[in-house]
Amino acid sequence: MRLNLYDVILEPVITEKIAKISEKMGKYAFYVHPDANKKEVKSAVEKNFNVHVTRVNMMNVSGKWRRVRFQPGLTRDMKKAIVTLKKGEKIDITS
C-alpha cells in the first residue's frame, strides 16, 4: 500500500528531550502512519519541509494501561520516526 505524502506524517513529537536533541544534533521526531516505512517517511519530510534527510530511525511505541474513572483501557499504539537532517538545516515545527 502506497501512502500519500501528506498522510505519512501524523504530528511532530514535541518534548523537552526532543527539543534538546534537535538543537544539538539536528534530529526531529514525528508520529507517523503505522504502515509507513523509512523511504516513505524520508520522502515525506523532504517534500513537506524542503530539507535533506540523512537518516531515519523508526520505533513502535506500544500503548499503556490507563484508567478513566474505574474503567481500565489501553492508549493507542503509535509508530515514531526520528529523522536526522543534513548539517545546518532546521525545521520550524512551532508554526
Backbone as XML, in Angstrom:
<?xml version="1.0"?>
<chain id="A" units="angstrom">
  <residue number="1" name="MET">
    <atom name="N" x="0.838" y="-1.179" z="0.000"/>
    <atom name="CA" x="0.000" y="0.000" z="0.000"/>
    <atom name="C" x="0.881" y="1.240" z="0.000"/>
  </residue>
  <residue number="2" name="ARG">
    <atom name="N" x="0.666" y="2.093" z="-0.956"/>
    <atom name="CA" x="1.433" y="3.321" z="-1.065"/>
    <atom name="C" x="0.636" y="4.451" z="-0.421"/>
  </residue>
  <residue number="3" name="LEU">
    <atom name="N" x="1.250" y="5.133" z="0.519"/>
    <atom name="CA" x="0.593" y="6.225" z="1.235"/>
    <atom name="C" x="0.860" y="7.556" z="0.542"/>
  </residue>
  <residue number="4" name="ASN">
    <atom name="N" x="-0.073" y="8.467" z="0.676"/>
    <atom name="CA" x="0.103" y="9.824" z="0.188"/>
    <atom name="C" x="1.125" y="10.533" z="1.085"/>
  </residue>
  <residue number="5" name="LEU">
    <atom name="N" x="1.909" y="11.452" z="0.514"/>
    <atom name="CA" x="2.937" y="12.146" z="1.295"/>
    <atom name="C" x="2.368" y="12.867" z="2.505"/>
  </residue>
  <residue number="6" name="TYR">
    <atom name="N" x="1.162" y="13.378" z="2.385"/>
    <atom name="CA" x="0.574" y="14.137" z="3.479"/>
    <atom name="C" x="-0.074" y="13.234" z="4.524"/>
  </residue>
  <residue number="7" name="ASP">
    <atom name="N" x="-0.234" y="11.950" z="4.231"/>
    <atom name="CA" x="-0.805" y="11.008" z="5.180"/>
    <atom name="C" x="0.255" y="10.289" z="6.005"/>
  </residue>
  <residue number="8" name="VAL">
    <atom name="N" x="1.513" y="10.371" z="5.604"/>
    <atom name="CA" x="2.590" y="9.639" z="6.288"/>
    <atom name="C" x="2.869" y="10.250" z="7.647"/>
  </residue>
  <residue number="9" name="ILE">
    <atom name="N" x="3.077" y="11.556" z="7.719"/>
    <atom name="CA" x="3.404" y="12.236" z="8.975"/>
    <atom name="C" x="2.110" y="12.655" z="9.651"/>
  </residue>
  <residue number="10" name="LEU">
    <atom name="N" x="1.881" y="12.146" z="10.853"/>
    <atom name="CA" x="0.666" y="12.484" z="11.578"/>
    <atom name="C" x="0.834" y="13.753" z="12.397"/>
  </residue>
  <residue number="11" name="GLU">
    <atom name="N" x="1.913" y="13.823" z="13.205"/>
    <atom name="CA" x="2.157" y="15.006" z="14.022"/>
    <atom name="C" x="3.589" y="14.974" z="14.533"/>
  </residue>
  <residue number="12" name="PRO">
    <atom name="N" x="4.156" y="16.142" z="14.836"/>
    <atom name="CA" x="5.504" y="16.153" z="15.420"/>
    <atom name="C" x="5.453" y="15.801" z="16.901"/>
  </residue>
  <residue number="13" name="VAL">
    <atom name="N" x="6.534" y="15.235" z="17.386"/>
    <atom name="CA" x="6.670" y="14.941" z="18.812"/>
    <atom name="C" x="7.382" y="16.134" z="19.438"/>
  </residue>
  <residue number="14" name="ILE">
    <atom name="N" x="6.717" y="16.797" z="20.366"/>
    <atom name="CA" x="7.294" y="17.990" z="20.994"/>
    <atom name="C" x="7.457" y="17.708" z="22.480"/>
  </residue>
  <residue number="15" name="THR">
    <atom name="N" x="8.692" y="17.398" z="22.886"/>
    <atom name="CA" x="9.032" y="17.184" z="24.286"/>
    <atom name="C" x="10.329" y="17.920" z="24.585"/>
  </residue>
  <residue number="16" name="GLU">
    <atom name="N" x="10.681" y="18.013" z="25.844"/>
    <atom name="CA" x="11.929" y="18.674" z="26.222"/>
    <atom name="C" x="13.128" y="17.896" z="25.698"/>
  </residue>
  <residue number="17" name="LYS">
    <atom name="N" x="13.054" y="16.580" z="25.771"/>
    <atom name="CA" x="14.162" y="15.746" z="25.315"/>
    <atom name="C" x="14.395" y="15.918" z="23.810"/>
  </residue>
  <residue number="18" name="ILE">
    <atom name="N" x="13.335" y="15.907" z="23.038"/>
    <atom name="CA" x="13.459" y="16.072" z="21.586"/>
    <atom name="C" x="13.945" y="17.482" z="21.257"/>
  </residue>
  <residue number="19" name="ALA">
    <atom name="N" x="13.533" y="18.485" z="22.026"/>
    <atom name="CA" x="13.985" y="19.855" z="21.784"/>
    <atom name="C" x="15.498" y="19.969" z="21.973"/>
  </residue>
  <residue number="20" name="LYS">
    <atom name="N" x="16.029" y="19.321" z="23.004"/>
    <atom name="CA" x="17.479" y="19.340" z="23.229"/>
    <atom name="C" x="18.221" y="18.623" z="22.111"/>
  </residue>
  <residue number="21" name="ILE">
    <atom name="N" x="17.699" y="17.480" z="21.702"/>
    <atom name="CA" x="18.348" y="16.705" z="20.638"/>
    <atom name="C" x="18.305" y="17.457" z="19.312"/>
  </residue>
  <residue number="22" name="SER">
    <atom name="N" x="17.206" y="18.138" z="19.038"/>
    <atom name="CA" x="17.104" y="18.858" z="17.765"/>
    <atom name="C" x="18.067" y="20.043" z="17.720"/>
  </residue>
  <residue number="23" name="GLU">
    <atom name="N" x="18.287" y="20.702" z="18.856"/>
    <atom name="CA" x="19.238" y="21.810" z="18.894"/>
    <atom name="C" x="20.668" y="21.328" z="18.690"/>
  </residue>
  <residue number="24" name="LYS">
    <atom name="N" x="21.034" y="20.238" z="19.380"/>
    <atom name="CA" x="22.419" y="19.773" z="19.345"/>
    <atom name="C" x="22.760" y="18.979" z="18.087"/>
  </residue>
  <residue number="25" name="MET">
    <atom name="N" x="21.872" y="18.044" z="17.705"/>
    <atom name="CA" x="22.221" y="17.081" z="16.666"/>
    <atom name="C" x="21.412" y="17.209" z="15.380"/>
  </residue>
  <residue number="26" name="GLY">
    <atom name="N" x="20.411" y="18.048" z="15.342"/>
    <atom name="CA" x="19.607" y="18.186" z="14.136"/>
    <atom name="C" x="18.675" y="17.016" z="13.890"/>
  </residue>
  <residue number="27" name="LYS">
    <atom name="N" x="18.151" y="16.427" z="14.976"/>
    <atom name="CA" x="17.216" y="15.313" z="14.867"/>
    <atom name="C" x="15.831" y="15.780" z="15.291"/>
  </residue>
  <residue number="28" name="TYR">
    <atom name="N" x="14.822" y="15.310" z="14.551"/>
    <atom name="CA" x="13.442" y="15.667" z="14.831"/>
    <atom name="C" x="12.614" y="14.396" z="14.882"/>
  </residue>
  <residue number="29" name="ALA">
    <atom name="N" x="11.573" y="14.384" z="15.716"/>
    <atom name="CA" x="10.740" y="13.191" z="15.884"/>
    <atom name="C" x="9.316" y="13.483" z="15.426"/>
  </residue>
  <residue number="30" name="PHE">
    <atom name="N" x="8.716" y="12.481" z="14.793"/>
    <atom name="CA" x="7.354" y="12.584" z="14.293"/>
    <atom name="C" x="6.615" y="11.299" z="14.596"/>
  </residue>
  <residue number="31" name="TYR">
    <atom name="N" x="5.316" y="11.419" z="14.896"/>
    <atom name="CA" x="4.457" y="10.246" z="14.892"/>
    <atom name="C" x="4.050" y="10.025" z="13.443"/>
  </residue>
  <residue number="32" name="VAL">
    <atom name="N" x="4.183" y="8.793" z="12.963"/>
    <atom name="CA" x="3.907" y="8.502" z="11.564"/>
    <atom name="C" x="2.827" y="7.428" z="11.454"/>
  </residue>
  <residue number="33" name="HIS">
    <atom name="N" x="2.325" y="7.240" z="10.258"/>
    <atom name="CA" x="1.297" y="6.237" z="9.983"/>
    <atom name="C" x="1.860" y="4.851" z="10.295"/>
  </residue>
  <residue number="34" name="PRO">
    <atom name="N" x="1.080" y="3.956" z="10.889"/>
    <atom name="CA" x="1.587" y="2.630" z="11.261"/>
    <atom name="C" x="2.088" y="1.796" z="10.088"/>
  </residue>
  <residue number="35" name="ASP">
    <atom name="N" x="1.605" y="2.064" z="8.871"/>
    <atom name="CA" x="2.038" y="1.301" z="7.706"/>
    <atom name="C" x="3.193" y="1.951" z="6.962"/>
  </residue>
  <residue number="36" name="ALA">
    <atom name="N" x="3.675" y="3.099" z="7.418"/>
    <atom name="CA" x="4.737" y="3.817" z="6.721"/>
    <atom name="C" x="6.086" y="3.142" z="6.934"/>
  </residue>
  <residue number="37" name="ASN">
    <atom name="N" x="6.946" y="3.211" z="5.905"/>
    <atom name="CA" x="8.303" y="2.690" z="6.035"/>
    <atom name="C" x="9.300" y="3.847" z="5.964"/>
  </residue>
  <residue number="38" name="LYS">
    <atom name="N" x="10.584" y="3.532" z="6.084"/>
    <atom name="CA" x="11.606" y="4.577" z="6.161"/>
    <atom name="C" x="11.678" y="5.415" z="4.892"/>
  </residue>
  <residue number="39" name="LYS">
    <atom name="N" x="11.545" y="4.784" z="3.743"/>
    <atom name="CA" x="11.619" y="5.528" z="2.483"/>
    <atom name="C" x="10.473" y="6.512" z="2.351"/>
  </residue>
  <residue number="40" name="GLU">
    <atom name="N" x="9.280" y="6.099" z="2.757"/>
    <atom name="CA" x="8.131" y="6.994" z="2.683"/>
    <atom name="C" x="8.266" y="8.159" z="3.651"/>
  </residue>
  <residue number="41" name="VAL">
    <atom name="N" x="8.787" y="7.888" z="4.845"/>
    <atom name="CA" x="8.990" y="8.962" z="5.828"/>
    <atom name="C" x="10.033" y="9.950" z="5.324"/>
  </residue>
  <residue number="42" name="LYS">
    <atom name="N" x="11.105" y="9.434" z="4.758"/>
    <atom name="CA" x="12.168" y="10.304" z="4.240"/>
    <atom name="C" x="11.639" y="11.212" z="3.136"/>
  </residue>
  <residue number="43" name="SER">
    <atom name="N" x="10.926" y="10.656" z="2.176"/>
    <atom name="CA" x="10.425" y="11.477" z="1.078"/>
    <atom name="C" x="9.365" y="12.464" z="1.563"/>
  </residue>
  <residue number="44" name="ALA">
    <atom name="N" x="8.537" y="12.076" z="2.540"/>
    <atom name="CA" x="7.517" y="12.984" z="3.062"/>
    <atom name="C" x="8.142" y="14.170" z="3.779"/>
  </residue>
  <residue number="45" name="VAL">
    <atom name="N" x="9.163" y="13.921" z="4.597"/>
    <atom name="CA" x="9.819" y="15.020" z="5.321"/>
    <atom name="C" x="10.543" y="15.934" z="4.341"/>
  </residue>
  <residue number="46" name="GLU">
    <atom name="N" x="11.226" y="15.356" z="3.357"/>
    <atom name="CA" x="11.953" y="16.181" z="2.383"/>
    <atom name="C" x="11.012" y="17.049" z="1.568"/>
  </residue>
  <residue number="47" name="LYS">
    <atom name="N" x="9.883" y="16.508" z="1.146"/>
    <atom name="CA" x="8.950" y="17.271" z="0.324"/>
    <atom name="C" x="8.173" y="18.292" z="1.149"/>
  </residue>
  <residue number="48" name="ASN">
    <atom name="N" x="7.708" y="17.903" z="2.335"/>
    <atom name="CA" x="6.876" y="18.799" z="3.136"/>
    <atom name="C" x="7.655" y="19.947" z="3.762"/>
  </residue>
  <residue number="49" name="PHE">
    <atom name="N" x="8.899" y="19.688" z="4.197"/>
    <atom name="CA" x="9.663" y="20.707" z="4.914"/>
    <atom name="C" x="10.828" y="21.269" z="4.108"/>
  </residue>
  <residue number="50" name="ASN">
    <atom name="N" x="11.047" y="20.772" z="2.886"/>
    <atom name="CA" x="12.090" y="21.275" z="1.987"/>
    <atom name="C" x="13.475" y="21.212" z="2.636"/>
  </residue>
  <residue number="51" name="VAL">
    <atom name="N" x="13.844" y="20.026" z="3.139"/>
    <atom name="CA" x="15.144" y="19.772" z="3.751"/>
    <atom name="C" x="15.719" y="18.478" z="3.177"/>
  </residue>
  <residue number="52" name="HIS">
    <atom name="N" x="16.981" y="18.163" z="3.539"/>
    <atom name="CA" x="17.620" y="16.924" z="3.116"/>
    <atom name="C" x="17.767" y="16.003" z="4.318"/>
  </residue>
  <residue number="53" name="VAL">
    <atom name="N" x="17.237" y="14.798" z="4.216"/>
    <atom name="CA" x="17.272" y="13.822" z="5.304"/>
    <atom name="C" x="18.439" y="12.869" z="5.074"/>
  </residue>
  <residue number="54" name="THR">
    <atom name="N" x="19.257" y="12.659" z="6.127"/>
    <atom name="CA" x="20.375" y="11.736" z="6.011"/>
    <atom name="C" x="20.090" y="10.382" z="6.633"/>
  </residue>
  <residue number="55" name="ARG">
    <atom name="N" x="19.211" y="10.333" z="7.642"/>
    <atom name="CA" x="18.935" y="9.067" z="8.328"/>
    <atom name="C" x="17.532" y="9.100" z="8.923"/>
  </residue>
  <residue number="56" name="VAL">
    <atom name="N" x="16.886" y="7.914" z="8.915"/>
    <atom name="CA" x="15.576" y="7.762" z="9.537"/>
    <atom name="C" x="15.619" y="6.546" z="10.448"/>
  </residue>
  <residue number="57" name="ASN">
    <atom name="N" x="15.313" y="6.733" z="11.724"/>
    <atom name="CA" x="15.184" y="5.635" z="12.676"/>
    <atom name="C" x="13.726" y="5.559" z="13.101"/>
  </residue>
  <residue number="58" name="MET">
    <atom name="N" x="13.192" y="4.332" z="13.139"/>
    <atom name="CA" x="11.783" y="4.160" z="13.464"/>
    <atom name="C" x="11.613" y="3.198" z="14.623"/>
  </residue>
  <residue number="59" name="MET">
    <atom name="N" x="10.525" y="3.414" z="15.384"/>
    <atom name="CA" x="10.225" y="2.521" z="16.500"/>
    <atom name="C" x="8.719" y="2.434" z="16.685"/>
  </residue>
  <residue number="60" name="ASN">
    <atom name="N" x="8.278" y="1.282" z="17.159"/>
    <atom name="CA" x="6.877" y="1.085" z="17.508"/>
    <atom name="C" x="6.725" y="1.324" z="19.003"/>
  </residue>
  <residue number="61" name="VAL">
    <atom name="N" x="5.819" y="2.207" z="19.364"/>
    <atom name="CA" x="5.558" y="2.528" z="20.763"/>
    <atom name="C" x="4.237" y="1.881" z="21.131"/>
  </residue>
  <residue number="62" name="SER">
    <atom name="N" x="4.284" y="0.937" z="22.060"/>
    <atom name="CA" x="3.052" y="0.250" z="22.436"/>
    <atom name="C" x="2.237" y="1.104" z="23.405"/>
  </residue>
  <residue number="63" name="GLY">
    <atom name="N" x="0.928" y="0.887" z="23.395"/>
    <atom name="CA" x="0.026" y="1.644" z="24.256"/>
    <atom name="C" x="0.202" y="1.272" z="25.718"/>
  </residue>
  <residue number="64" name="LYS">
    <atom name="N" x="-0.156" y="2.187" z="26.593"/>
    <atom name="CA" x="-0.003" y="1.965" z="28.024"/>
    <atom name="C" x="-1.379" y="1.797" z="28.664"/>
  </residue>
  <residue number="65" name="TRP">
    <atom name="N" x="-1.422" y="1.066" z="29.750"/>
    <atom name="CA" x="-2.661" y="0.889" z="30.506"/>
    <atom name="C" x="-2.967" y="2.166" z="31.273"/>
  </residue>
  <residue number="66" name="ARG">
    <atom name="N" x="-4.157" y="2.684" z="31.111"/>
    <atom name="CA" x="-4.639" y="3.860" z="31.832"/>
    <atom name="C" x="-6.032" y="3.547" z="32.360"/>
  </residue>
  <residue number="67" name="ARG">
    <atom name="N" x="-6.420" y="4.298" z="33.361"/>
    <atom name="CA" x="-7.738" y="4.086" z="33.936"/>
    <atom name="C" x="-8.496" y="5.410" z="33.936"/>
  </residue>
  <residue number="68" name="VAL">
    <atom name="N" x="-9.702" y="5.390" z="33.386"/>
    <atom name="CA" x="-10.576" y="6.550" z="33.412"/>
    <atom name="C" x="-11.747" y="6.190" z="34.311"/>
  </residue>
  <residue number="69" name="ARG">
    <atom name="N" x="-11.884" y="6.926" z="35.366"/>
    <atom name="CA" x="-12.814" y="6.581" z="36.453"/>
    <atom name="C" x="-12.447" y="5.184" z="36.948"/>
  </residue>
  <residue number="70" name="PHE">
    <atom name="N" x="-13.310" y="4.209" z="36.776"/>
    <atom name="CA" x="-12.972" y="2.861" z="37.232"/>
    <atom name="C" x="-12.829" y="1.895" z="36.068"/>
  </residue>
  <residue number="71" name="GLN">
    <atom name="N" x="-12.759" y="2.416" z="34.859"/>
    <atom name="CA" x="-12.706" y="1.585" z="33.669"/>
    <atom name="C" x="-11.269" y="1.536" z="33.126"/>
  </residue>
  <residue number="72" name="PRO">
    <atom name="N" x="-10.576" y="0.398" z="33.172"/>
    <atom name="CA" x="-9.227" y="0.313" z="32.609"/>
    <atom name="C" x="-9.266" y="0.219" z="31.088"/>
  </residue>
  <residue number="73" name="GLY">
    <atom name="N" x="-8.213" y="0.695" z="30.453"/>
    <atom name="CA" x="-8.130" y="0.627" z="28.998"/>
    <atom name="C" x="-6.721" y="0.937" z="28.537"/>
  </residue>
  <residue number="74" name="LEU">
    <atom name="N" x="-6.472" y="0.723" z="27.263"/>
    <atom name="CA" x="-5.155" y="0.963" z="26.667"/>
    <atom name="C" x="-5.179" y="2.235" z="25.843"/>
  </residue>
  <residue number="75" name="THR">
    <atom name="N" x="-4.099" y="3.009" z="25.898"/>
    <atom name="CA" x="-3.933" y="4.099" z="24.944"/>
    <atom name="C" x="-3.520" y="3.475" z="23.619"/>
  </residue>
  <residue number="76" name="ARG">
    <atom name="N" x="-3.558" y="4.231" z="22.558"/>
    <atom name="CA" x="-3.309" y="3.662" z="21.239"/>
    <atom name="C" x="-1.829" y="3.376" z="21.016"/>
  </residue>
  <residue number="77" name="ASP">
    <atom name="N" x="-1.556" y="2.372" z="20.187"/>
    <atom name="CA" x="-0.187" y="2.091" z="19.755"/>
    <atom name="C" x="0.200" y="3.133" z="18.713"/>
  </residue>
  <residue number="78" name="MET">
    <atom name="N" x="1.483" y="3.521" z="18.708"/>
    <atom name="CA" x="1.943" y="4.539" z="17.775"/>
    <atom name="C" x="3.260" y="4.098" z="17.148"/>
  </residue>
  <residue number="79" name="LYS">
    <atom name="N" x="3.582" y="4.675" z="16.012"/>
    <atom name="CA" x="4.869" y="4.473" z="15.374"/>
    <atom name="C" x="5.561" y="5.825" z="15.345"/>
  </residue>
  <residue number="80" name="LYS">
    <atom name="N" x="6.808" y="5.841" z="15.797"/>
    <atom name="CA" x="7.556" y="7.086" z="15.901"/>
    <atom name="C" x="8.764" y="7.021" z="14.983"/>
  </residue>
  <residue number="81" name="ALA">
    <atom name="N" x="9.075" y="8.119" z="14.314"/>
    <atom name="CA" x="10.239" y="8.205" z="13.446"/>
    <atom name="C" x="11.119" y="9.349" z="13.919"/>
  </residue>
  <residue number="82" name="ILE">
    <atom name="N" x="12.418" y="9.073" z="14.055"/>
    <atom name="CA" x="13.388" y="10.107" z="14.384"/>
    <atom name="C" x="14.206" y="10.362" z="13.126"/>
  </residue>
  <residue number="83" name="VAL">
    <atom name="N" x="14.148" y="11.602" z="12.644"/>
    <atom name="CA" x="14.732" y="11.975" z="11.365"/>
    <atom name="C" x="15.956" y="12.843" z="11.609"/>
  </residue>
  <residue number="84" name="THR">
    <atom name="N" x="17.085" y="12.469" z="11.012"/>
    <atom name="CA" x="18.313" y="13.248" z="11.096"/>
    <atom name="C" x="18.467" y="14.052" z="9.817"/>
  </residue>
  <residue number="85" name="LEU">
    <atom name="N" x="18.674" y="15.359" z="9.957"/>
    <atom name="CA" x="18.807" y="16.240" z="8.805"/>
    <atom name="C" x="20.264" y="16.491" z="8.467"/>
  </residue>
  <residue number="86" name="LYS">
    <atom name="N" x="20.489" y="16.974" z="7.256"/>
    <atom name="CA" x="21.826" y="17.374" z="6.826"/>
    <atom name="C" x="22.301" y="18.520" z="7.720"/>
  </residue>
  <residue number="87" name="LYS">
    <atom name="N" x="23.586" y="18.572" z="7.948"/>
    <atom name="CA" x="24.153" y="19.567" z="8.869"/>
    <atom name="C" x="23.805" y="20.984" z="8.418"/>
  </residue>
  <residue number="88" name="GLY">
    <atom name="N" x="23.332" y="21.787" z="9.360"/>
    <atom name="CA" x="22.996" y="23.171" z="9.096"/>
    <atom name="C" x="21.542" y="23.413" z="8.724"/>
  </residue>
  <residue number="89" name="GLU">
    <atom name="N" x="20.759" y="22.358" z="8.526"/>
    <atom name="CA" x="19.356" y="22.524" z="8.171"/>
    <atom name="C" x="18.473" y="22.393" z="9.405"/>
  </residue>
  <residue number="90" name="LYS">
    <atom name="N" x="17.338" y="23.091" z="9.403"/>
    <atom name="CA" x="16.420" y="23.077" z="10.523"/>
    <atom name="C" x="14.995" y="23.004" z="10.026"/>
  </residue>
  <residue number="91" name="ILE">
    <atom name="N" x="14.108" y="22.537" z="10.898"/>
    <atom name="CA" x="12.678" y="22.522" z="10.639"/>
    <atom name="C" x="12.009" y="23.386" z="11.692"/>
  </residue>
  <residue number="92" name="ASP">
    <atom name="N" x="11.147" y="24.304" z="11.261"/>
    <atom name="CA" x="10.406" y="25.131" z="12.201"/>
    <atom name="C" x="9.065" y="24.455" z="12.468"/>
  </residue>
  <residue number="93" name="ILE">
    <atom name="N" x="8.976" y="23.726" z="13.568"/>
    <atom name="CA" x="7.777" y="22.959" z="13.883"/>
    <atom name="C" x="6.732" y="23.810" z="14.590"/>
  </residue>
  <residue number="94" name="THR">
    <atom name="N" x="7.131" y="24.885" z="15.219"/>
    <atom name="CA" x="6.210" y="25.665" z="16.038"/>
    <atom name="C" x="5.108" y="26.326" z="15.223"/>
  </residue>
  <residue number="95" name="SER">
    <atom name="N" x="5.340" y="26.600" z="13.955"/>
    <atom name="CA" x="4.305" y="27.294" z="13.160"/>
    <atom name="C" x="3.461" y="26.344" z="12.371"/>
  </residue>
</chain>
